[in-house]
Amino acid sequence: MLFYIQFSFWIYNVIVSMSNNIIPANNFQLAKAEVLYCMLISETVTKWRWMIRLNLHLLLKERQQRN
């Protein structure tokens, strides 16, 4: 999980630096990068939650079948 957060933060920094190279830093460019960053974070968190939920569901199912 921490890796994904660090990776997405790195992508956010890359986007910001790219936008700074193309156009001098302005609020719109920065806001766009922040939105992308937030989308990336929320997507990875949702995926992790979904995976954990699925794993728990499968574990419970397996345990019920044993009993």
Residue frames relative to the residue before (quaternion, step in Angstrom):
aa qw qx qy qz dx dy dz
M 1.0000 0.0000 0.0000 0.0000 0.00 0.00 0.00
L 0.6601 0.5107 -0.3048 0.4589 3.55 0.89 -0.94
F 0.6084 0.5626 -0.3437 0.4418 3.56 1.06 -0.79
Y 0.6622 0.5133 -0.3056 0.4524 3.58 0.92 -0.94
I 0.6482 0.5122 -0.3163 0.4663 3.58 0.98 -0.83
Q 0.6606 0.4961 -0.3046 0.4741 3.58 0.95 -0.88
F 0.6489 0.5279 -0.3049 0.4553 3.56 0.99 -0.89
S 0.6797 0.4784 -0.2902 0.4743 3.57 0.92 -0.91
F 0.6157 0.5283 -0.3432 0.4733 3.59 1.10 -0.65
W 0.6217 0.5327 -0.3281 0.4712 3.57 1.08 -0.77
I 0.6386 0.5175 -0.3148 0.4747 3.60 0.97 -0.88
Y 0.6236 0.5425 -0.3226 0.4613 3.57 1.01 -0.88
N 0.6657 0.4974 -0.2953 0.4715 3.59 0.94 -0.90
V 0.6297 0.5311 -0.3256 0.4642 3.58 1.03 -0.81
I 0.6493 0.5160 -0.3121 0.4634 3.58 0.94 -0.93
V 0.6575 0.5105 -0.3066 0.4616 3.57 0.92 -0.93
S 0.6896 0.4757 -0.2937 0.4603 3.60 0.84 -0.94
M 0.6235 0.5284 -0.3391 0.4658 3.60 1.06 -0.71
S 0.6727 0.4875 -0.2996 0.4691 3.57 0.91 -0.90
N 0.6235 0.5319 -0.3348 0.4649 3.59 1.12 -0.62
N 0.6532 0.5137 -0.3124 0.4603 3.58 1.07 -0.73
I 0.6863 0.4805 -0.2837 0.4665 3.57 0.94 -0.90
I 0.7881 0.0269 0.0471 0.6131 3.56 0.77 -1.12
P 0.5432 -0.5864 0.4620 0.3842 3.61 -0.97 0.70
A 0.6353 -0.5902 0.3358 0.3678 3.55 -0.93 0.99
N 0.0851 0.7653 -0.6357 0.0543 3.54 -0.84 1.01
N 0.7080 -0.5068 0.2954 0.3934 3.54 -1.23 0.45
F 0.6321 0.5522 -0.3400 0.4242 3.58 0.99 -0.82
Q 0.6589 0.5167 -0.3024 0.4555 3.56 0.91 -0.97
L 0.6649 0.5071 -0.2881 0.4667 3.56 0.96 -0.93
A 0.6447 0.5237 -0.3144 0.4597 3.57 0.98 -0.88
K 0.6316 0.5355 -0.3256 0.4564 3.57 1.03 -0.85
A 0.6562 0.5079 -0.2998 0.4708 3.58 0.96 -0.89
E 0.6550 0.5157 -0.3084 0.4581 3.58 0.98 -0.84
V 0.6340 0.5241 -0.3247 0.4668 3.58 1.02 -0.80
L 0.6465 0.5137 -0.3125 0.4697 3.59 0.95 -0.90
Y 0.6412 0.5363 -0.3050 0.4564 3.56 1.00 -0.91
C 0.6797 0.4897 -0.2839 0.4664 3.58 0.88 -0.97
M 0.6282 0.5323 -0.3275 0.4635 3.57 1.05 -0.80
L 0.6552 0.5213 -0.3015 0.4562 3.55 0.96 -0.92
I 0.6502 0.5137 -0.3056 0.4690 3.58 0.92 -0.94
S 0.6982 0.4747 -0.2903 0.4505 3.60 0.74 -1.03
E 0.6330 0.5372 -0.3313 0.4483 3.58 1.05 -0.76
T 0.6811 0.4773 -0.2995 0.4676 3.61 0.88 -0.90
V 0.6334 0.5245 -0.3333 0.4612 3.59 1.01 -0.80
T 0.6484 0.5180 -0.3122 0.4624 3.59 0.96 -0.89
K 0.6428 0.5211 -0.3205 0.4610 3.58 0.96 -0.87
W 0.6616 0.5085 -0.3056 0.4586 3.58 0.91 -0.92
R 0.6407 0.5243 -0.3206 0.4604 3.57 0.96 -0.89
W 0.6593 0.5187 -0.2990 0.4548 3.53 0.94 -0.97
M 0.6587 0.5125 -0.3011 0.4612 3.58 0.95 -0.92
I 0.6514 0.5081 -0.3122 0.4690 3.59 0.94 -0.89
R 0.6510 0.5241 -0.3085 0.4542 3.57 0.95 -0.93
L 0.6529 0.5156 -0.2999 0.4668 3.57 0.97 -0.91
N 0.6576 0.5128 -0.3043 0.4604 3.58 0.93 -0.91
L 0.6508 0.5064 -0.3125 0.4715 3.58 0.95 -0.86
H 0.6353 0.5382 -0.3158 0.4550 3.55 1.00 -0.88
L 0.6786 0.4872 -0.2814 0.4720 3.58 0.92 -0.94
L 0.6344 0.5279 -0.3257 0.4612 3.58 1.02 -0.77
L 0.6575 0.5061 -0.3039 0.4682 3.57 0.95 -0.90
K 0.6337 0.5358 -0.3180 0.4586 3.56 1.00 -0.86
E 0.6613 0.5141 -0.2908 0.4624 3.55 0.94 -0.97
R 0.6565 0.5154 -0.3001 0.4618 3.57 0.97 -0.88
Q 0.6487 0.5176 -0.3107 0.4634 3.58 1.01 -0.83
Q 0.6507 0.5188 -0.3158 0.4557 3.58 1.01 -0.78
R 0.6293 0.5370 -0.3311 0.4539 3.60 1.08 -0.70
N 0.7175 0.4397 -0.2440 0.4819 3.58 0.98 -0.86
